[in-house]
Amino acid sequence: MLLLTPTGASREEHDAHLSHHQPRSVLTVRTLDDEAALLQASTLFILGPGHTLEAVNDISRPAAPRCFISVRPTHLRYWTTAQPAAEIVRALEAWRSQHRPPLDLDTFTEPPADVLAAVTKVHGIRPHVYCGPAYRFPADSQAPPLEHADIRLCSPADEGRFRASFPGIAATLTAREPVVAAFEKERAVAICSASRITPQACEAGVETLPDHRGRGLATAVTARWAEHVRASGRTPLYSTSWDNTSSQAVAGRLGLIRYAATMSIYVPDRATHT
């Protein structure tokens, strides 16, 4: 039996969920996919007491989503901000109770309508959503051979080579290491960096200049990046959106293993919607 409890619910709701769904004698078994899903949540977000969502784990610490959902073939789990509205928790639990394994990840491409309606009602504004597949790297993954490509592990000394093509990376190069890039005449044209970093894992951030796409550069820099992440003793992670078919194609060429479908529900800042 594989059982995981929701996080971010009130103490009473959490205890009730435990008493109803998990006898004390049950031993919870975690698979590689379960471990990857838990690791992803703690890499993408800053988690507070009770594993609640406090902020996005990025340099500027943007606001966390109101809810992050991770669906695996065996079950689904959600995280919320601290003290979530009871109406949102009820909607999440009602939706969760409707699903039994095995779960088809291809069918979880957007959050449930009842949950979105609850968030809209509570916050008075329709939320933004970000949904897509999440992947883990197989243990034996290696960088594919790519002839005539100048691919390097970069250091802060390379900052000037990114200013013209990837100014955002140039300004935060040290904070996103390891950074692997493909160069053409000393100009970075494709890059894979750590978009989210913890002592345990790094999430890949991949970008290729439009006129250099379709040449396998994104695949090559991502594979090399994963090797350096592993060499540092951390786990490389990769995720994207459902509409980013190019990014999904990179995952396919690398032989990455899709372990989850994820959904993030953000409440936009009212100041930008008036």
C-alpha positions in Angstrom: 0.0 0.0 0.0 1.3 3.4 -1.0 -0.2 6.3 1.0 0.9 9.9 1.3 -1.0 12.6 3.2 -1.7 16.1 2.0 0.5 18.9 3.3 -0.5 22.4 4.3 -3.8 21.3 5.8 -4.8 22.2 9.4 -3.7 19.9 12.2 -7.2 18.6 12.7 -7.7 17.9 9.0 -4.2 16.2 8.8 -4.9 14.0 11.9 -8.3 13.1 10.5 -6.8 12.2 7.2 -4.2 10.0 8.9 -6.7 8.2 11.1 -9.0 7.5 8.2 -6.5 6.5 5.5 -3.5 5.0 7.2 -3.6 2.4 10.0 -0.6 2.7 12.4 0.6 -0.7 11.3 1.0 0.3 7.6 4.6 0.7 6.4 4.8 3.4 3.7 7.1 2.3 0.9 8.6 4.9 -1.4 9.7 4.2 -4.9 12.3 6.1 -7.0 9.4 8.1 -8.4 8.1 9.0 -5.0 11.5 10.1 -3.9 11.9 12.3 -7.0 8.5 13.9 -6.5 9.3 14.8 -2.9 12.7 16.0 -3.8 11.3 18.2 -6.6 8.8 19.9 -4.3 11.6 20.8 -1.8 13.8 22.0 -4.7 11.2 24.1 -6.5 9.9 25.7 -3.3 11.0 26.9 0.1 9.1 24.7 2.5 8.1 25.9 6.0 6.8 24.0 9.0 4.6 21.1 8.0 6.1 21.2 4.5 3.9 24.2 3.6 4.8 26.4 0.7 6.6 29.6 1.7 8.2 30.9 -1.5 9.5 29.9 -4.9 13.1 28.7 -4.5 14.6 31.3 -6.9 17.0 34.1 -6.3 14.4 36.8 -5.7 12.1 34.5 -3.7 8.9 35.1 -5.6 5.6 34.3 -3.9 4.7 30.6 -3.7 1.7 29.1 -5.5 -1.4 28.6 -3.4 -1.1 24.9 -4.2 1.4 22.5 -5.9 0.1 19.1 -7.0 2.2 16.2 -8.0 0.6 13.2 -9.6 2.4 9.9 -9.9 1.1 6.6 -11.4 0.6 5.3 -7.8 -1.1 8.3 -6.2 -1.2 12.0 -6.0 -0.1 14.5 -3.3 -0.5 18.2 -2.8 1.2 21.0 -0.9 -0.4 24.3 0.1 0.6 27.5 1.8 0.2 27.8 5.5 -3.3 27.8 6.9 -5.1 27.3 3.6 -8.8 28.1 3.3 -10.9 25.2 4.3 -12.9 25.5 1.1 -9.7 25.0 -1.0 -8.7 22.0 1.1 -12.2 20.4 0.8 -12.0 20.8 -3.0 -8.6 19.3 -3.1 -9.6 16.3 -0.9 -12.8 15.7 -2.9 -10.8 15.6 -6.1 -8.1 13.5 -4.6 -10.7 10.9 -3.4 -12.0 10.4 -6.9 -8.7 8.9 -8.2 -7.3 5.5 -7.6 -4.1 4.0 -9.1 -2.9 3.4 -11.6 -3.1 7.0 -12.7 -2.6 8.0 -16.3 -0.3 11.0 -16.2 -1.4 12.2 -19.7 -4.9 12.9 -18.3 -3.6 15.4 -15.6 -2.9 18.3 -17.8 -4.7 21.0 -15.8 -6.0 21.5 -12.2 -9.5 20.3 -11.4 -12.2 22.9 -12.1 -13.6 22.7 -8.6 -10.2 23.5 -7.1 -9.8 26.5 -9.4 -13.3 27.7 -8.5 -12.5 27.4 -4.8 -9.3 29.4 -5.2 -11.1 32.0 -7.3 -13.9 32.3 -4.7 -11.5 32.6 -1.7 -9.1 35.1 -3.3 -11.5 37.0 -5.5 -9.4 36.6 -8.6 -8.9 33.8 -11.1 -5.6 32.0 -10.5 -2.8 31.4 -13.0 -1.7 27.8 -13.5 1.5 26.1 -14.7 1.2 22.5 -15.5 3.6 19.9 -17.1 5.5 16.7 -16.8 8.5 16.1 -14.5 11.4 13.8 -15.2 14.3 12.2 -13.5 17.6 11.2 -15.1 18.4 7.5 -15.4 21.4 6.4 -13.4 23.4 5.6 -16.6 22.6 8.8 -18.5 25.5 10.2 -20.5 26.1 13.2 -22.8 25.4 12.3 -26.4 28.3 12.8 -28.8 27.9 16.1 -30.8 30.6 16.9 -33.3 31.9 20.4 -33.8 30.1 21.8 -30.7 32.1 23.9 -28.2 30.5 22.9 -24.9 32.0 24.0 -21.7 31.4 24.1 -17.9 31.4 27.8 -17.1 32.6 29.9 -14.2 32.1 33.5 -13.1 35.0 34.5 -15.4 32.7 33.7 -18.3 30.1 36.3 -17.4 31.0 38.5 -20.4 30.2 35.8 -22.8 26.6 35.7 -21.7 25.8 39.4 -21.6 24.6 39.7 -25.2 22.7 36.4 -25.5 21.6 35.6 -22.0 21.8 38.7 -19.8 19.7 37.3 -17.0 22.1 34.4 -16.6 25.1 36.7 -16.8 23.8 38.7 -13.9 23.3 35.6 -11.7 25.9 33.2 -13.1 27.5 32.3 -9.7 24.1 31.6 -8.1 23.1 29.2 -10.9 26.1 26.9 -11.0 26.7 24.5 -12.4 26.3 26.3 -15.8 27.1 24.5 -19.0 26.9 26.3 -22.3 27.5 25.8 -26.0 29.6 28.6 -27.6 29.9 29.9 -31.1 32.8 32.3 -31.5 33.0 32.9 -27.8 29.2 33.8 -27.6 26.9 31.5 -25.6 24.2 30.2 -27.9 22.7 27.4 -25.6 22.7 27.0 -21.9 21.7 24.7 -19.1 21.9 26.1 -15.6 20.5 25.3 -12.2 17.3 27.3 -12.0 16.6 25.9 -8.5 19.2 24.8 -6.1 19.4 22.9 -2.8 22.1 20.9 -1.1 20.3 17.8 -2.4 19.2 18.6 -5.9 19.3 21.0 -8.9 16.4 21.7 -11.3 17.5 22.3 -14.9 16.9 25.6 -16.7 17.5 25.2 -20.4 17.5 27.9 -23.2 18.8 28.0 -26.8 18.9 31.1 -29.0 16.2 30.8 -31.7 18.6 30.7 -34.6 20.6 27.8 -33.1 17.7 25.5 -32.3 17.2 22.1 -33.9 20.9 21.3 -33.7 20.9 19.1 -30.6 22.6 21.8 -28.5 20.0 21.8 -25.7 20.2 18.1 -25.4 24.0 18.2 -25.2 24.3 21.0 -22.6 21.6 19.4 -20.4 23.3 16.0 -20.4 26.7 17.6 -19.5 25.0 19.7 -16.9 23.5 16.6 -15.3 26.9 15.0 -15.1 28.3 18.0 -13.2 25.3 18.0 -10.8 25.9 14.4 -10.0 29.6 15.0 -9.5 28.7 17.5 -6.9 26.7 14.9 -5.0 23.3 16.2 -5.9 20.4 14.9 -8.0 19.6 16.5 -11.3 15.9 17.2 -12.0 14.0 18.3 -15.1 10.5 19.6 -15.7 8.6 21.6 -18.3 5.2 22.6 -19.4 2.7 20.6 -21.4 2.8 23.1 -24.3 6.6 23.2 -24.5 7.0 20.3 -26.9 10.6 21.2 -27.7 11.6 20.8 -24.0 9.7 17.5 -23.9 11.7 16.4 -27.0 15.0 17.1 -25.2 13.8 14.9 -22.3 13.0 12.2 -24.8 16.3 12.3 -26.5 18.1 12.1 -23.2 16.0 9.1 -22.2 14.7 10.8 -19.1 12.0 9.0 -17.0 8.8 10.8 -16.6 7.7 10.3 -13.0 5.0 12.9 -12.4 2.5 15.4 -13.8 2.7 18.6 -11.8 0.3 21.5 -11.4 1.0 24.9 -9.7 -1.8 27.3 -8.9 -0.8 30.9 -8.4 -2.9 33.8 -7.2 -1.8 36.9 -9.2 -1.0 40.2 -7.5 -4.1 42.3 -7.5 -2.0 45.4 -8.2 -1.1 44.1 -11.7 -4.8 43.3 -12.4 -6.6 46.5 -11.7 
